[in-house]
Amino acid sequence: MDDTTATSRQIASRDTTDLTSLGLAAAAAAVRNGDITSEAYTTALLQRARALAELNAFITIDEAAVLEAARDADKAHAAGSAAPLLGVPLGVKDSYLTKGLPTSLGVEGLARFVPREDADAVRAIKSAGALVFGKNNLVEMSYGLTGHNARYGQVKNPRARDRVSGGSSSGSAASVAAGLVPASLGGDTVGSIRVPASFCGVVGFKPTTGRWPRNGVAPISHTLDTTGAFARSVADCILIDQVVTGEQAAEFSDGGYNLKGARLAFAPRQFLDLVDSEVETRFREVVRRLQDAGAEVVEVDLGDDFNALIQTATWGIFAHETMGAISEFLRRHDIPTTFEAIYESLKPELRQAWGHIVLPGGAGATSAEAYQTALNVSRPEIQRRLNAAFVSHGALVILQPTTPCTAPLIAEQATVHIAGQEVSYLALANHTVSASSVGLPGISIPVGLSRAGLPIGLELDAPLGSDRALLDLARRIEGVLSTP
């Protein structure tokens, strides 16, 4: 916290551009130390959000309400409050229920729906003093990987406006990358946090499935859905994780960024099979940097059929659970629509996909037998193979490029080109889906730019429940890679 406090003491005379560049911990410290007011910080973020409205990162921002909340936070500070996120505005994906603020789930029919309750994770950040800055744009019902929304607009990548942001937590990633908010809550079922984090050049953290509360967040799959966060640094993700889980702050090692003794694994046959050459080159450079910093990197092989196994099992579970999960969510939270109404209102390509794989009579629907096989046979086998890397090889994490390519062009997002091949956009989740399949915690950190200036991400996946060890390791790796 010393570095954060030192940073905060330099900002009283900064202009609004500098204010919007603050990370989450630095902004919280600045408000807490009285170096800035929440109202001044929030005003700067609002000005930036207006200036960059073309990114389509937000569906809803209630400027009057967030400014009033900022003034209330300043009063609380004057009265002695030292809440960990006091007065800091955060983005929230528009799949999270937010009391008094419209929650659309990305669909037309809910554009004016205002919940009477907060999702549990939203309640947690509010209890820590944070403000809900606005509701981030997303792919309809969180069903997509590129950031396209027919009703609320394509979310553009702040690094290159002609490129996709990734999805489905598209606006959450873009708003953090563009400096509209220091952090945002998102959701990840097969890669919806890590894919946009990679494309936009921010940190995206997917906790162990079930570790963060999911109540009040529109679901896709009760087996796979995970809430999580975007931020500009791993340290900021650590802070959000502490707030949402209520765990005590961890005492992380302060021996610089030495990785001596850290054993890391990578599986080239599985995760470098279909990857752009520039992404693979950068990944191998990163591995060398980590080795130079003392890490031991071991090569593992997860099996010839590993990719086919995770693809079939995970997508099958994903699609089979969608209809029931959404219907139950709408009923439980008294949301004024039905699954059938949502289905009928979807953009044509998504309605066609749901008709094929989500509706029980669809030609590509997963049968009850295949679903049970995925749950009871395939998932345990996937876990067994990953455990071999973690246990037999003693690896703390498995490394891979987060995405097999950099952000595709918006104009070419239906089918994308990877390593010279034209493939479905679903291939953007080829690497993230493995952690999702069995609920592992995973994090994507930015590790440089392509020749075209597009971000490249590194994913670290860790054993179930080892989230805090993963975050600490990611923090050290981030430090190693940021050192010249």
Secondary structure per residue as TSV (DSSP state, phi and psi in degrees):
chain	resnum	aa	ss	phi	psi
A	1	M	-	360.0	-17.3
A	2	D	H	-61.8	-43.9
A	3	D	H	-62.9	-39.8
A	4	T	H	-64.6	-43.4
A	5	T	H	-63.4	-41.6
A	6	A	H	-61.9	-40.9
A	7	T	H	-62.0	-44.2
A	8	S	H	-62.6	-30.7
A	9	R	T	-75.7	-8.2
A	10	Q	T	-96.2	0.1
A	11	I	-	-105.0	-1.9
A	12	A	T	-59.2	-33.2
A	13	S	T	-100.9	7.8
A	14	R	-	-75.2	158.6
A	15	D	-	-83.4	178.3
A	16	T	H	-66.4	-30.0
A	17	T	H	-61.5	-41.8
A	18	D	H	-67.0	-37.6
A	19	L	H	-60.6	-41.5
A	20	T	H	-73.2	-12.4
A	21	S	T	-85.3	-6.3
A	22	L	-	-66.0	139.2
A	23	G	-	-77.6	175.6
A	24	L	H	-62.4	-52.7
A	25	A	H	-63.6	-39.3
A	26	A	H	-66.0	-41.5
A	27	A	H	-65.5	-42.5
A	28	A	H	-62.5	-40.8
A	29	A	H	-67.0	-37.9
A	30	A	H	-65.0	-41.5
A	31	V	H	-67.5	-45.1
A	32	R	H	-61.6	-37.3
A	33	N	T	-84.4	-3.3
A	34	G	T	78.8	13.7
A	35	D	S	-76.1	-28.5
A	36	I	S	-139.9	162.0
A	37	T	-	-96.8	155.1
A	38	S	H	-61.1	-37.6
A	39	E	H	-63.3	-42.4
A	40	A	H	-65.7	-41.9
A	41	Y	H	-66.1	-45.6
A	42	T	H	-63.4	-40.4
A	43	T	H	-60.4	-42.0
A	44	A	H	-63.4	-41.3
A	45	L	H	-65.9	-39.8
A	46	L	H	-63.6	-40.9
A	47	Q	H	-61.7	-41.8
A	48	R	H	-68.1	-39.7
A	49	A	H	-62.3	-39.2
A	50	R	H	-64.2	-43.4
A	51	A	H	-66.1	-28.5
A	52	L	T	-112.9	31.2
A	53	A	G	-61.2	-26.0
A	54	E	G	-64.4	-17.4
A	55	L	G	-67.8	-20.3
A	56	N	-	59.9	34.8
A	57	A	-	-76.1	-23.9
A	58	F	E	-121.8	143.4
A	59	I	E	-90.3	-41.4
A	60	T	E	-135.4	128.5
A	61	I	-	-133.2	117.1
A	62	D	-	-94.4	92.4
A	63	E	H	-60.6	-43.4
A	64	A	H	-63.5	-41.7
A	65	A	H	-67.6	-41.4
A	66	V	H	-71.8	-33.1
A	67	L	H	-68.2	-38.8
A	68	E	H	-63.7	-40.7
A	69	A	H	-64.4	-35.9
A	70	A	H	-65.9	-41.4
A	71	R	H	-65.0	-38.1
A	72	D	H	-63.5	-37.9
A	73	A	H	-64.9	-38.5
A	74	D	H	-65.5	-36.1
A	75	K	H	-66.2	-40.3
A	76	A	H	-64.1	-38.4
A	77	H	H	-63.8	-42.9
A	78	A	H	-63.4	-27.9
A	79	A	T	-86.2	0.9
A	80	G	T	107.2	4.0
A	81	S	-	-66.1	139.4
A	82	A	-	-128.9	36.0
A	83	A	-	-56.9	144.1
A	84	P	T	-62.6	-27.0
A	85	L	T	-120.2	26.1
A	86	L	T	-54.2	122.1
A	87	G	T	77.7	9.6
A	88	V	-	-101.8	120.8
A	89	P	E	-77.3	137.0
A	90	L	E	-123.1	150.1
A	91	G	E	-81.4	154.8
A	92	V	E	-137.6	124.4
A	93	K	E	-55.4	140.2
A	94	D	T	-78.9	24.0
A	95	S	T	-100.6	-6.8
A	96	Y	B	-91.5	132.1
A	97	L	-	-66.5	136.0
A	98	T	-	-133.7	118.4
A	99	K	T	-60.0	123.5
A	100	G	T	79.6	0.6
A	101	L	S	-128.8	129.0
A	102	P	-	-50.8	142.2
A	103	T	-	-131.6	107.2
A	104	S	-	-95.0	-19.0
A	105	L	T	57.9	13.3
A	106	G	T	85.7	6.4
A	107	V	-	-115.5	152.1
A	108	E	G	-58.8	-44.4
A	109	G	G	-65.6	-14.7
A	110	L	G	-112.3	18.8
A	111	A	T	-58.0	-30.4
A	112	R	T	-110.8	12.4
A	113	F	-	-76.0	124.5
A	114	V	-	-117.9	110.6
A	115	P	-	-66.6	157.8
A	116	R	S	-98.2	4.5
A	117	E	S	-146.4	160.8
A	118	D	-	-97.7	146.7
A	119	A	-	-60.1	152.3
A	120	D	H	-57.1	-40.0
A	121	A	H	-67.8	-35.5
A	122	V	H	-66.3	-41.6
A	123	R	H	-59.9	-37.4
A	124	A	H	-66.3	-44.0
A	125	I	H	-71.2	-34.6
A	126	K	H	-64.5	-40.6
A	127	S	H	-62.6	-25.9
A	128	A	T	-87.5	5.8
A	129	G	T	98.8	-4.9
A	130	A	-	-72.0	157.2
A	131	L	E	-109.6	145.7
A	132	V	E	-84.3	107.4
A	133	F	E	-69.0	-40.9
A	134	G	E	177.3	178.8
A	135	K	E	-105.1	120.3
A	136	N	E	-75.3	140.8
A	137	N	-	-60.7	155.9
A	138	L	-	-157.9	164.3
A	139	V	S	-68.2	143.6
A	140	E	G	-46.0	124.3
A	141	M	G	55.1	23.1
A	142	S	G	62.8	27.5
A	143	Y	-	-107.1	75.2
A	144	G	-	167.7	166.2
A	145	L	S	-122.8	1.2
A	146	T	S	-109.9	-21.6
A	147	G	-	100.4	12.7
A	148	H	-	-87.1	129.5
A	149	N	-	-132.0	121.0
A	150	A	T	-65.9	-34.7
A	151	R	T	-85.6	-42.5
A	152	Y	T	-105.9	1.5
A	153	G	-	97.8	153.6
A	154	Q	-	-67.2	127.9
A	155	V	-	-77.2	125.8
A	156	K	E	-94.1	148.5
A	157	N	E	-76.7	122.4
A	158	P	T	-60.3	-22.6
A	159	R	T	-79.6	-22.6
A	160	A	E	-164.1	108.4
A	161	R	E	-65.0	-17.0
A	162	D	E	-90.8	7.0
A	163	R	E	-111.7	154.2
A	164	V	E	-70.9	158.4
A	165	S	-	-89.6	-16.0
A	166	G	-	87.4	167.9
A	167	G	S	-161.0	176.6
A	168	S	S	-87.0	-14.6
A	169	S	S	-82.2	55.0
A	170	S	H	-66.5	-52.4
A	171	G	H	-66.4	-30.2
A	172	S	H	-63.2	-47.3
A	173	A	H	-66.3	-45.5
A	174	A	H	-64.1	-38.1
A	175	S	H	-68.6	-34.0
A	176	V	H	-72.3	-43.9
A	177	A	H	-63.4	-33.0
A	178	A	T	-88.0	-2.8
A	179	G	T	78.4	22.2
A	180	L	S	-80.9	-31.2
A	181	V	-	-145.4	155.6
A	182	P	S	-78.8	-17.5
A	183	A	E	-162.8	162.2
A	184	S	E	-151.7	149.0
A	185	L	E	-85.4	138.7
A	186	G	E	-136.8	-172.4
A	187	G	E	-138.7	150.1
A	188	D	E	-142.5	119.8
A	189	T	S	-111.2	-44.0
A	190	V	S	-131.3	4.8
A	191	G	S	148.5	12.8
A	192	S	T	-71.7	-9.1
A	193	I	T	-99.6	-48.3
A	194	R	H	-71.0	-35.5
A	195	V	H	-63.7	-53.4
A	196	P	H	-65.8	-30.5
A	197	A	H	-61.2	-43.3
A	198	S	H	-63.4	-47.9
A	199	F	H	-67.2	-34.1
A	200	C	H	-94.6	-8.2
A	201	G	T	78.2	38.6
A	202	V	S	-125.9	176.5
A	203	V	E	-88.8	132.6
A	204	G	E	-128.2	122.6
A	205	F	E	-114.6	122.5
A	206	K	E	-109.2	108.5
A	207	P	-	-67.9	170.6
A	208	T	S	-52.0	132.4
A	209	T	T	-56.8	126.2
A	210	G	T	94.2	-11.6
A	211	R	T	-72.1	-40.4
A	212	W	S	-92.2	147.5
A	213	P	-	-66.3	143.3
A	214	R	-	-114.7	-6.4
A	215	N	T	-60.9	131.0
A	216	G	T	88.4	9.6
A	217	V	B	-116.1	127.7
A	218	A	-	-57.6	127.3
A	219	P	-	-95.0	166.7
A	220	I	S	-120.4	-47.0
A	221	S	-	-146.3	118.5
A	222	H	T	-67.3	-20.2
A	223	T	T	-77.8	-35.1
A	224	L	T	-110.3	-24.3
A	225	D	-	-60.2	138.6
A	226	T	E	-143.3	133.9
A	227	T	E	-88.7	154.3
A	228	G	E	-168.9	-159.9
A	229	A	E	-148.6	158.1
A	230	F	E	-116.0	143.2
A	231	A	E	-155.5	178.9
A	232	R	S	-95.7	-4.9
A	233	S	S	-150.4	159.2
A	234	V	H	-65.5	-37.7
A	235	A	H	-57.8	-37.5
A	236	D	H	-69.1	-35.1
A	237	C	H	-65.0	-37.3
A	238	I	H	-61.3	-42.1
A	239	L	H	-63.1	-45.4
A	240	I	H	-63.5	-41.3
A	241	D	H	-59.9	-41.4
A	242	Q	H	-64.0	-39.8
A	243	V	H	-67.3	-47.1
A	244	V	H	-71.7	-38.4
A	245	T	H	-85.6	-20.1
A	246	G	-	76.3	10.7
A	247	E	-	-76.5	152.1
A	248	Q	-	-66.1	149.3
A	249	A	-	-59.3	132.7
A	250	A	-	-81.5	149.7
A	251	E	-	-93.3	96.2
A	252	F	-	-82.8	148.5
A	253	S	-	-60.1	140.9
A	254	D	-	-117.2	35.9
A	255	G	S	-91.1	45.4
A	256	G	T	69.3	-146.5
A	257	Y	T	-118.9	36.5
A	258	N	-	-69.6	129.1
A	259	L	-	-104.7	14.9
A	260	K	T	-57.0	128.2
A	261	G	T	89.0	-8.8
A	262	A	-	-80.2	121.5
A	263	R	E	-100.7	123.1
A	264	L	E	-120.3	146.8
A	265	A	E	-117.4	152.0
A	266	F	E	-144.2	153.7
A	267	A	-	-122.9	84.9
A	268	P	H	-61.4	-34.2
A	269	R	H	-67.6	-28.4
A	270	Q	H	-93.1	-39.0
A	271	F	H	-110.8	2.6
A	272	L	S	-123.5	19.3
A	273	D	S	-74.0	-45.6
A	274	L	S	-127.7	85.4
A	275	V	-	-141.8	138.0
A	276	D	-	-58.3	143.5
A	277	S	H	-60.3	-36.9
A	278	E	H	-67.2	-36.6
A	279	V	H	-68.5	-42.6
A	280	E	H	-64.3	-41.5
A	281	T	H	-60.9	-44.2
A	282	R	H	-66.0	-40.7
A	283	F	H	-59.9	-45.3
A	284	R	H	-67.8	-32.6
A	285	E	H	-64.3	-41.3
A	286	V	H	-62.4	-44.2
A	287	V	H	-57.5	-42.9
A	288	R	H	-63.6	-39.9
A	289	R	H	-62.1	-41.0
A	290	L	H	-67.5	-38.1
A	291	Q	H	-64.4	-41.9
A	292	D	H	-61.6	-27.4
A	293	A	T	-87.1	4.8
A	294	G	T	108.3	-5.7
A	295	A	-	-72.8	148.1
A	296	E	E	-101.9	118.6
A	297	V	E	-107.8	120.4
A	298	V	E	-110.7	142.2
A	299	E	E	-91.4	131.5
A	300	V	-	-125.1	161.2
A	301	D	-	-127.3	119.6
A	302	L	-	-91.3	1.7
A	303	G	-	111.1	147.7
A	304	D	T	-57.7	-36.1
A	305	D	T	-98.4	11.1
A	306	F	H	-60.5	-49.8
A	307	N	H	-62.2	-42.9
A	308	A	H	-63.0	-38.4
A	309	L	H	-64.1	-48.7
A	310	I	H	-69.7	-37.3
A	311	Q	H	-62.7	-50.6
A	312	T	H	-64.1	-48.0
A	313	A	H	-66.0	-47.7
A	314	T	H	-72.0	-46.9
A	315	W	H	-65.8	-32.9
A	316	G	H	-65.0	-45.4
A	317	I	H	-62.8	-46.7
A	318	F	H	-51.0	-55.2
A	319	A	H	-72.3	-37.5
A	320	H	H	-66.5	-32.1
A	321	E	H	-89.7	-11.6
A	322	T	H	-61.3	-51.3
A	323	M	H	-61.2	-47.4
A	324	G	H	-65.6	-40.0
A	325	A	H	-64.5	-45.4
A	326	I	H	-68.0	-43.7
A	327	S	H	-59.4	-43.9
A	328	E	H	-66.5	-39.7
A	329	F	H	-62.2	-45.8
A	330	L	H	-61.5	-41.5
A	331	R	H	-68.4	-47.2
A	332	R	H	-64.2	-34.3
A	333	H	T	-103.9	13.0
A	334	D	T	53.7	47.3
A	335	I	-	-88.1	129.9
A	336	P	S	-78.8	59.5
A	337	T	-	-160.2	178.8
A	338	T	-	-128.8	163.3
A	339	F	H	-57.2	-42.9
A	340	E	H	-62.8	-40.5
A	341	A	H	-66.3	-40.4
A	342	I	H	-63.1	-46.0
A	343	Y	H	-56.6	-46.3
A	344	E	H	-66.7	-25.4
A	345	S	H	-92.5	-3.7
A	346	L	S	-66.7	153.2
A	347	K	-	-58.7	150.5
A	348	P	H	-52.8	-43.5
A	349	E	H	-68.7	-33.7
A	350	L	H	-76.6	-38.4
A	351	R	H	-61.2	-39.1
A	352	Q	H	-63.3	-42.6
A	353	A	H	-64.1	-43.9
A	354	W	H	-62.2	-41.5
A	355	G	H	-61.3	-30.1
A	356	H	H	-82.1	-43.2
A	357	I	H	-117.0	-21.4
A	358	V	T	-95.7	-46.1
A	359	L	S	-66.9	138.2
A	360	P	T	-54.5	-31.7
A	361	G	T	-90.1	4.5
A	362	G	-	-65.9	148.2
A	363	A	T	-62.2	-28.3
A	364	G	T	-104.6	11.4
A	365	A	-	-66.0	145.7
A	366	T	-	-80.6	126.8
A	367	S	-	-70.2	162.7
A	368	A	H	-60.5	-36.7
A	369	E	H	-68.0	-45.0
A	370	A	H	-65.4	-35.6
A	371	Y	H	-63.3	-46.2
A	372	Q	H	-64.3	-35.7
A	373	T	H	-64.7	-42.5
A	374	A	I	-60.7	-43.5
A	375	L	I	-71.0	-43.8
A	376	N	I	-101.4	-14.5
A	377	V	I	-118.1	-54.7
A	378	S	I	-68.4	-46.4
A	379	R	H	-62.0	-45.8
A	380	P	H	-60.4	-33.8
A	381	E	H	-70.5	-40.2
A	382	I	H	-61.3	-45.5
A	383	Q	H	-62.3	-39.5
A	384	R	H	-60.6	-42.6
A	385	R	H	-70.3	-39.8
A	386	L	H	-66.9	-38.4
A	387	N	H	-60.7	-32.0
A	388	A	I	-61.0	-37.6
A	389	A	I	-70.3	-42.4
A	390	F	I	-75.1	-41.7
A	391	V	I	-93.7	-56.9
A	392	S	I	-63.7	-37.4
A	393	H	S	-97.5	-6.3
A	394	G	-	68.8	26.0
A	395	A	-	-81.6	136.9
A	396	L	S	-74.7	-36.3
A	397	V	E	-147.2	162.5
A	398	I	E	-106.8	130.0
A	399	L	E	-100.1	145.3
A	400	Q	E	-162.5	162.3
A	401	P	E	-60.0	135.4
A	402	T	S	-61.3	-45.9
A	403	T	S	-124.7	150.9
A	404	P	S	-76.2	-5.3
A	405	C	S	-152.8	171.2
A	406	T	S	-81.5	176.4
A	407	A	-	-58.6	123.6
A	408	P	-	-69.3	163.8
A	409	L	B	-67.0	142.8
A	410	I	G	-57.5	-38.2
A	411	A	G	-71.0	-11.6
A	412	E	G	-127.6	40.9
A	413	Q	-	-92.6	-14.2
A	414	A	S	-71.0	-46.1
A	415	T	E	-123.5	135.3
A	416	V	E	-116.7	157.7
A	417	H	E	-103.3	120.8
A	418	I	E	-129.6	124.1
A	419	A	T	51.9	39.6
A	420	G	T	81.4	-0.4
A	421	Q	E	-107.3	144.2
A	422	E	E	-92.7	118.0
A	423	V	E	-134.2	165.5
A	424	S	E	-62.6	149.6
A	425	Y	G	-61.6	-17.9
A	426	L	G	-61.2	-22.6
A	427	A	G	-64.7	-16.1
A	428	L	G	-61.7	-22.5
A	429	A	G	-100.4	13.6
A	430	N	T	-55.5	-33.3
A	431	H	T	-93.7	-36.0
A	432	T	H	-72.0	-24.6
A	433	V	H	-66.6	-24.5
A	434	S	H	-66.0	-45.4
A	435	A	H	-65.2	-39.6
A	436	S	H	-62.5	-35.6
A	437	S	H	-57.5	-33.6
A	438	V	H	-124.1	11.1
A	439	G	T	82.6	18.6
A	440	L	-	-67.6	151.5
A	441	P	-	-73.9	142.5
A	442	G	E	-145.3	152.5
A	443	I	E	-141.6	139.9
A	444	S	E	-110.0	129.1
A	445	I	E	-122.6	143.5
A	446	P	E	-71.3	136.8
A	447	V	E	-130.5	27.7
A	448	G	E	127.9	-177.4
A	449	L	E	-123.7	151.8
A	450	S	-	-75.0	175.3
A	451	R	T	-60.7	-27.3
A	452	A	T	-86.3	4.4
A	453	G	S	81.6	20.1
A	454	L	-	-98.3	138.7
A	455	P	E	-63.8	148.8
A	456	I	E	-123.5	135.2
A	457	G	E	-111.6	150.8
A	458	L	E	-114.2	126.5
A	459	E	E	-101.5	138.8
A	460	L	E	-120.9	121.6
A	461	D	E	-112.2	137.1
A	462	A	-	-126.1	167.2
A	463	P	-	-61.2	156.0
A	464	L	T	-51.1	131.8
A	465	G	T	80.4	-1.2
A	466	S	-	-97.2	36.3
A	467	D	H	-58.1	-43.1
A	468	R	H	-70.4	-36.7
A	469	A	H	-66.7	-38.2
A	470	L	H	-61.5	-46.7
A	471	L	H	-63.3	-39.6
A	472	D	H	-65.6	-43.8
A	473	L	H	-64.5	-42.3
A	474	A	H	-62.0	-37.6
A	475	R	H	-62.4	-42.0
A	476	R	H	-70.1	-40.1
A	477	I	H	-64.5	-41.1
A	478	E	H	-57.8	-42.1
A	479	G	H	-65.7	-42.0
A	480	V	H	-60.9	-44.7
A	481	L	H	-75.4	-20.2
A	482	S	H	-89.4	-6.4
A	483	T	-	-85.8	126.5
A	484	P	-	-58.2	360.0
